[in-house]
Structure formats: C-alpha cells, structure tokens
Amino acid sequence: MNIQKRLFGDVGGQAVYLYRLSNDNGIEVEILTYGGIIHSLQVPDNSGALHQCVQQYSCLEGYISDPSYRGALVGRYANRIGKGKFSLDGITYHLDQNDGEHCLHGGEHGFHKKVWRAENVSNGNAAGIRLTHTSADGESGFPGNVSVEATYWLDENNDLTLTLHATTDKATPFSMTQHAYFTLSRDTSVKSTTLYLNADAITEVDDSLCPTGNIIAVANTPFDFRMPSKIASRCTGTHPLFDTVGGYDHNFILTSPSLSDKPAAQASADDTGIIMSLYTDLLGLQCYTGNLQGEEQLGAFCLEPQHFPDAPNQEGFPSPIITPHKPYNAVIRYHFEVAD
C-alpha cells in the first residue's frame, strides 16, 4: 500500500490537497480535501490497462463551480428534505431551499463545499485518509454542533471502503453519502452497463422528486433490477415515476443491507470487464442516471447509499435522527474485480 500527497489548489485562502492511495494490484484512488471528493478511481481492465471509473474535473475550479456534487461527500442530509423544513421536539427548523422549494444534499453550505482536515491512517493491509469536519449549530438551518469523520480505505483485496461517523450535541437529522459518477464502461451512455439492485421496492415521489410517503413495488416496472440487467433493457417500459425523470433518480429500499453477504448493488461493463459490487449497512440507495430518453446522455451512473429522502417529515420511514447518545455510523464498500 502506498499513500502520496500533493497540493491541488486553494479555495478562499485554504489549501486543498490531493491524496493518492494505491495497492499492489494496480488500483489507484485520489481523494481531495475539498468536498472529500473522489477525484480519480483507476482500476485495471481486462487488458491490464488502467480505466478511469469516475467522471472528474482536471482542476479544482471545475469542482468549485460544479452544481452536480461530482464525486463529493454530501450532507448534512443526503437527498431532499421537503419544503426545506422539518419539526423536531416541538421546534420547526427552516433549511436552505436550494432545489426549488426543497433542501437538497445539506443546502448551500453542504459538506461538498467544505475543506476537510486530513490525516493518513493504516490498519493491517489497508491504508487510508481520515477526513474530519465540524458543522456548526444552525448551518444551513440544521440544529446541533456535529463532528464528522469520513475515512477512505483501500486494501489489497481491492476494496475501497468509506466509513462514516458523526456525533452531535443536539438531536438532528443526519444522512451522508458518496456521490461518485461511475464510468465502468468506455461507452458514452450507461445503457450498456449491467446493473443489479437488491431492492423489492422504491419510495414514491411527486413531480418535484420529493417522497409522498408511499412505497411502490418494483415488480413489472422499469425499476426491477433484482436480476442483473442491461440498463437499456429496463428503461424501455413506461411508468409515471420513470417518466418524471426519463431515467432513474429514485431511492431503492434495500432488501437486506449487509457488509458481508449479498451486495446491495453490482454494476459491470462488458467492454472493460470491470465489476463493482457495493455493500452497505444503510437502508436506502439512490440510483441516478439522469435522463436516458434525451439525446444528451449523462454517461455515468450514481449509486448513493443513504437514509430515505425526506425521512424527517415521513413518520412511516426509518428515523434518521441522531442524538448525543445515538451517533451516526455507516459503511459504504466498493469491491472491484475483472471478469475472466
């Protein structure tokens, strides 16, 4: 295992560093202290050549101006909180409304725009970068002073693991995720990518993509990836929730979240042979492809483990509230291999 560090730029007078993790099997991961961004993820393909598995910008300015959270850690609350408000312990909190009338990915001052503190860490055959940040009480409207740790680990088993931990001095909703835009194939469209999602249902959303509170079974819909399927083969059908996006931007309810058994998701590309299996102990997974019916293709897909969107306002959803006695802990692990 090897770790390298170099200056990548600065924002607001704060230096931004790039950390490169590499293992003996040729996998290289580059992490920025700005936004905790995965800047690069290179994996050897079926010819032995390194393939870039995430979309990236060549310079820091691209990430600073990027509206799409490319590669970043997002929080305090991943996805949407409806109408930018919620009530907790008899108090109504008003949040940034940065997605129409909703709060998206923590608002204007989310984790994706922060410069995180960083330190090298190691554990057995794994090496990593621990990022830390303190979010002040009232930031973007959220209550509580929240201390966050996000650690990226790379090991010799070809696992890239993100461990998340947060503590607070006041009850608050909290949900973090990783927002990489994956490009396992050399194809300009994700339609040729094979996708498996271990989910029997999704959370229904309205026209603004905010949950209604209802649960929709994936059977006989474009959302059924319970068997590995080419994305193109699933997005030919019609469904009101699919047609709203023209593709995928939906929260899948994971059937059996686990870090060791069946993966929550698996994606693979025939041309590179690269297979990525995603494991998590979180209950939801946002699958995002953007519009697949338009002429312009996103050319990447996102798999974002998370608490359910708008859970602070939906009594029927699992609670996302952390307290001084109930911290936040979550794990997201990506395992890479190449098909024979």
C-alpha positions as CSV (number, residue, x, y, z in Angstrom):
1,M,0.0,0.0,0.0
2,N,1.2,3.5,-0.8
3,I,0.0,7.0,0.1
4,Q,1.1,10.2,-1.7
5,K,0.1,13.8,-1.1
6,R,0.3,16.9,-3.2
7,L,-1.1,20.4,-3.3
8,F,-4.1,20.6,-5.7
9,G,-5.1,24.2,-5.3
10,D,-6.7,26.6,-2.8
11,V,-10.2,28.0,-2.1
12,G,-10.8,31.0,-0.1
13,G,-7.2,31.0,1.1
14,Q,-7.4,27.4,2.3
15,A,-5.0,24.9,0.7
16,V,-6.6,21.9,-0.9
17,Y,-4.6,18.6,-1.1
18,L,-4.9,15.5,-3.2
19,Y,-4.1,12.2,-1.5
20,R,-3.4,9.2,-3.8
21,L,-3.9,5.6,-2.4
22,S,-2.6,2.7,-4.4
23,N,-2.4,-1.0,-3.9
24,D,-0.2,-3.8,-5.3
25,N,-2.9,-4.8,-7.8
26,G,-2.8,-1.5,-9.6
27,I,-5.8,0.2,-8.2
28,E,-5.3,4.0,-7.7
29,V,-7.7,6.3,-5.8
30,E,-7.3,10.0,-5.5
31,I,-9.1,11.9,-2.7
32,L,-9.4,15.7,-2.4
33,T,-9.7,17.5,0.9
34,Y,-12.2,19.8,-0.9
35,G,-15.6,18.1,-0.5
36,G,-14.0,14.8,0.3
37,I,-14.2,14.3,-3.5
38,I,-13.1,11.1,-5.2
39,H,-11.1,12.8,-7.9
40,S,-9.9,9.6,-9.6
41,L,-10.6,5.9,-9.4
42,Q,-8.5,3.9,-11.8
43,V,-8.9,0.1,-12.0
44,P,-7.1,-2.3,-14.3
45,D,-9.4,-3.5,-17.1
46,N,-9.5,-6.9,-18.9
47,S,-6.5,-5.9,-20.9
48,G,-4.5,-4.8,-17.9
49,A,-4.8,-1.1,-18.8
50,L,-5.9,1.4,-16.1
51,H,-9.5,2.5,-16.7
52,Q,-10.9,5.7,-15.2
53,C,-14.0,4.6,-13.3
54,V,-15.4,8.0,-12.2
55,Q,-16.1,11.3,-14.0
56,Q,-13.7,14.1,-13.0
57,Y,-12.6,17.6,-13.5
58,S,-9.0,18.4,-14.3
59,C,-8.7,21.3,-11.9
60,L,-10.2,22.5,-8.6
61,E,-12.2,25.3,-10.2
62,G,-14.3,22.7,-12.0
63,Y,-15.4,21.2,-8.7
64,I,-16.0,24.6,-7.1
65,S,-18.4,25.6,-9.8
66,D,-19.9,22.1,-10.3
67,P,-23.6,22.0,-9.5
68,S,-23.8,18.2,-9.6
69,Y,-21.9,17.1,-6.4
70,R,-19.5,15.2,-8.6
71,G,-17.5,12.7,-6.6
72,A,-18.3,14.5,-3.3
73,L,-19.3,13.6,0.2
74,V,-22.8,15.1,0.7
75,G,-24.5,16.1,3.9
76,R,-25.7,17.0,6.4
77,Y,-28.6,15.3,4.8
78,A,-28.3,13.4,1.5
79,N,-31.1,13.9,-0.9
80,R,-34.2,16.0,-0.3
81,I,-36.0,17.4,2.8
82,G,-39.4,18.5,1.6
83,K,-40.2,22.2,1.5
84,G,-36.9,22.9,3.3
85,K,-38.3,22.4,6.8
86,F,-38.9,19.8,9.4
87,S,-40.1,19.7,13.1
88,L,-38.2,18.0,15.9
89,D,-39.1,18.1,19.6
90,G,-41.7,20.7,19.0
91,I,-39.5,23.1,17.1
92,T,-39.8,23.8,13.4
93,Y,-36.4,24.2,11.6
94,H,-36.2,26.1,8.3
95,L,-33.4,24.9,5.9
96,D,-31.8,26.2,2.7
97,Q,-34.1,25.8,-0.2
98,N,-31.6,25.0,-2.9
99,D,-33.7,22.6,-5.0
100,G,-36.9,24.5,-5.8
101,E,-38.8,24.6,-2.5
102,H,-36.7,21.7,-1.1
103,C,-33.4,21.3,0.7
104,L,-31.0,19.1,-1.3
105,H,-27.9,17.4,0.0
106,G,-27.5,19.7,3.0
107,G,-28.2,23.0,1.4
108,E,-26.0,25.8,0.1
109,H,-23.3,25.1,2.8
110,G,-23.2,21.3,2.5
111,F,-20.2,19.1,3.1
112,H,-19.4,19.1,-0.7
113,K,-18.2,22.7,-0.4
114,K,-16.1,22.3,2.7
115,V,-12.3,21.9,3.0
116,W,-11.8,18.9,5.3
117,R,-8.9,18.3,7.6
118,A,-7.0,15.1,6.6
119,E,-4.5,12.6,8.1
120,N,-3.0,9.3,7.0
121,V,-4.2,6.1,8.7
122,S,-3.4,2.4,8.4
123,N,-4.9,-0.8,9.5
124,G,-3.3,-4.2,8.6
125,N,-3.3,-4.5,4.7
126,A,-5.3,-1.3,4.3
127,A,-4.2,2.4,4.2
128,G,-6.5,5.4,4.2
129,I,-7.2,9.0,4.6
130,R,-9.3,10.2,7.5
131,L,-11.2,13.4,6.8
132,T,-12.7,15.4,9.7
133,H,-15.1,18.4,9.8
134,T,-17.2,20.2,12.3
135,S,-20.6,21.6,11.2
136,A,-21.8,24.4,13.4
137,D,-25.2,24.6,15.1
138,G,-27.5,26.4,12.6
139,E,-25.5,25.7,9.5
140,S,-28.0,25.7,6.6
141,G,-30.7,25.7,9.3
142,F,-29.8,22.4,10.9
143,P,-29.6,22.1,14.7
144,G,-26.7,20.9,16.7
145,N,-22.9,21.1,16.5
146,V,-22.0,18.0,14.5
147,S,-18.5,16.5,14.4
148,V,-17.9,14.2,11.3
149,E,-15.3,11.7,10.4
150,A,-15.1,10.2,6.9
151,T,-12.3,7.7,6.2
152,Y,-11.5,6.2,2.8
153,W,-9.7,2.9,3.0
154,L,-8.0,1.0,0.2
155,D,-6.8,-2.6,0.8
156,E,-5.1,-5.4,-1.1
157,N,-8.4,-7.2,-1.6
158,N,-9.4,-4.4,-4.0
159,D,-11.9,-2.9,-1.6
160,L,-12.4,0.8,-1.4
161,T,-14.3,1.4,1.9
162,L,-15.8,4.6,3.2
163,T,-16.5,4.6,7.0
164,L,-18.7,7.4,8.3
165,H,-19.1,8.6,11.9
166,A,-20.8,11.6,13.4
167,T,-21.6,12.9,16.8
168,T,-23.9,15.8,17.9
169,D,-24.7,17.8,21.0
170,K,-28.3,18.2,19.9
171,A,-30.9,15.9,18.2
172,T,-30.7,16.4,14.5
173,P,-31.4,14.5,11.2
174,F,-28.3,13.2,9.6
175,S,-27.6,11.2,6.5
176,M,-24.3,11.2,4.5
177,T,-23.4,9.6,1.2
178,Q,-20.8,9.4,-1.5
179,H,-21.8,11.0,-4.9
180,A,-19.3,9.5,-7.4
181,Y,-20.4,9.4,-11.0
182,F,-19.3,5.9,-12.1
183,T,-18.0,5.1,-15.6
184,L,-17.1,1.4,-15.6
185,S,-17.6,1.3,-19.4
186,R,-15.9,3.2,-22.2
187,D,-19.4,3.7,-23.7
188,T,-20.7,7.3,-23.7
189,S,-24.1,6.0,-22.4
190,V,-24.7,3.9,-19.3
191,K,-27.4,1.9,-21.2
192,S,-24.8,-0.8,-22.0
193,T,-23.9,-1.2,-18.3
194,T,-25.3,-4.2,-16.4
195,L,-26.9,-3.4,-13.1
196,Y,-28.2,-5.4,-10.2
197,L,-30.1,-3.8,-7.3
198,N,-31.1,-5.8,-4.2
199,A,-34.4,-4.0,-3.8
200,D,-38.0,-5.1,-4.0
201,A,-39.4,-1.5,-3.7
202,I,-38.8,2.2,-4.1
203,T,-40.1,5.2,-2.3
204,E,-42.7,7.0,-4.4
205,V,-42.1,10.7,-5.3
206,D,-44.1,13.6,-6.6
207,D,-43.3,15.7,-9.7
208,S,-40.6,17.5,-7.6
209,L,-38.9,14.2,-6.7
210,C,-39.8,14.5,-3.1
211,P,-41.3,11.4,-1.4
212,T,-45.0,11.1,-0.9
213,G,-44.6,8.5,1.9
214,N,-45.9,5.7,-0.3
215,I,-43.9,2.6,-1.2
216,I,-44.0,1.1,-4.7
217,A,-43.1,-2.5,-5.6
218,V,-40.5,-2.7,-8.4
219,A,-42.1,-5.9,-10.0
220,N,-43.2,-5.3,-13.6
221,T,-41.8,-1.8,-13.6
222,P,-38.6,-0.2,-15.1
223,F,-37.2,-0.3,-11.6
224,D,-36.8,-4.0,-11.3
225,F,-33.1,-4.8,-11.3
226,R,-33.4,-7.8,-9.0
227,M,-31.8,-9.9,-11.7
228,P,-28.7,-8.4,-13.4
229,S,-29.9,-6.5,-16.5
230,K,-28.6,-4.1,-19.1
231,I,-29.9,-0.7,-18.1
232,A,-31.2,-0.3,-21.7
233,S,-33.4,-3.4,-21.3
234,R,-35.2,-1.9,-18.3
235,C,-35.7,1.7,-19.4
236,T,-37.8,0.8,-22.4
237,G,-41.0,0.5,-20.4
238,T,-43.2,3.3,-19.1
239,H,-44.2,4.2,-15.6
240,P,-45.2,7.5,-14.1
241,L,-42.2,7.6,-11.7
242,F,-39.8,6.7,-14.5
243,D,-41.4,9.2,-17.0
244,T,-41.0,12.0,-14.5
245,V,-37.2,11.7,-14.8
246,G,-36.9,10.0,-18.2
247,G,-34.5,7.7,-16.4
248,Y,-33.5,7.0,-12.8
249,D,-33.3,9.3,-9.8
250,H,-35.0,7.2,-7.2
251,N,-34.5,5.8,-3.7
252,F,-34.4,2.0,-3.7
253,I,-35.3,0.2,-0.5
254,L,-32.6,-2.3,0.1
255,T,-33.9,-5.8,0.9
256,S,-31.2,-6.9,3.2
257,P,-28.4,-4.4,3.9
258,S,-25.2,-6.2,4.7
259,L,-21.5,-5.7,4.6
260,S,-20.7,-9.4,4.0
261,D,-23.4,-11.3,2.2
262,K,-25.3,-10.3,-0.9
263,P,-24.2,-6.9,-2.3
264,A,-26.7,-4.0,-2.3
265,A,-25.8,-3.3,-5.9
266,Q,-23.5,-4.6,-8.6
267,A,-22.6,-3.0,-11.8
268,S,-20.4,-4.3,-14.7
269,A,-19.3,-3.4,-18.2
270,D,-18.7,-5.9,-20.9
271,D,-16.1,-3.8,-22.8
272,T,-13.7,-3.3,-19.8
273,G,-14.7,-6.4,-17.8
274,I,-14.8,-4.4,-14.6
275,I,-17.3,-5.5,-12.0
276,M,-18.1,-3.2,-9.0
277,S,-20.0,-4.7,-6.0
278,L,-21.4,-2.2,-3.5
279,Y,-22.0,-3.2,0.1
280,T,-23.6,-1.0,2.8
281,D,-25.4,-1.2,6.1
282,L,-27.6,1.8,5.1
283,L,-31.3,1.1,4.2
284,G,-31.7,3.1,1.1
285,L,-29.8,3.5,-2.2
286,Q,-30.4,6.4,-4.7
287,C,-29.8,5.2,-8.2
288,Y,-29.2,8.2,-10.6
289,T,-28.6,8.1,-14.3
290,G,-30.2,11.3,-15.4
291,N,-32.5,11.4,-18.4
292,L,-32.0,8.3,-20.6
293,Q,-34.6,9.3,-23.1
294,G,-33.0,12.6,-24.3
295,E,-30.3,12.9,-26.9
296,E,-27.6,14.0,-24.4
297,Q,-26.6,11.2,-22.1
298,L,-25.1,11.7,-18.6
299,G,-22.6,9.0,-19.5
300,A,-22.3,7.9,-15.8
301,F,-24.4,6.5,-13.0
302,C,-24.6,7.2,-9.3
303,L,-25.3,4.7,-6.5
304,E,-25.8,6.6,-3.3
305,P,-26.4,4.7,0.0
306,Q,-28.5,6.8,2.3
307,H,-31.3,7.2,4.8
308,F,-34.6,7.6,3.0
309,P,-35.1,11.1,1.5
310,D,-37.4,13.4,3.5
311,A,-37.4,10.9,6.4
312,P,-37.6,13.8,8.9
313,N,-41.1,14.5,7.6
314,Q,-42.3,11.0,6.9
315,E,-43.4,9.1,10.0
316,G,-43.5,5.8,8.2
317,F,-39.8,6.0,7.2
318,P,-37.0,4.7,9.4
319,S,-35.8,7.6,11.7
320,P,-32.7,9.5,10.6
321,I,-32.3,11.3,13.9
322,I,-29.0,11.2,15.8
323,T,-28.7,12.5,19.4
324,P,-25.8,13.0,21.9
325,H,-26.4,9.4,22.9
326,K,-27.0,7.9,19.5
327,P,-24.2,8.8,17.0
328,Y,-24.2,8.1,13.3
329,N,-22.2,5.2,11.9
330,A,-22.4,3.9,8.4
331,V,-20.2,2.0,5.9
332,I,-20.1,2.0,2.1
333,R,-17.7,-0.5,0.5
334,Y,-16.9,-0.9,-3.2
335,H,-15.3,-4.2,-4.3
336,F,-13.6,-4.3,-7.7
337,E,-12.8,-7.4,-9.9
338,V,-12.4,-8.1,-13.6
339,A,-14.4,-10.8,-15.4
340,D,-12.4,-13.7,-16.8
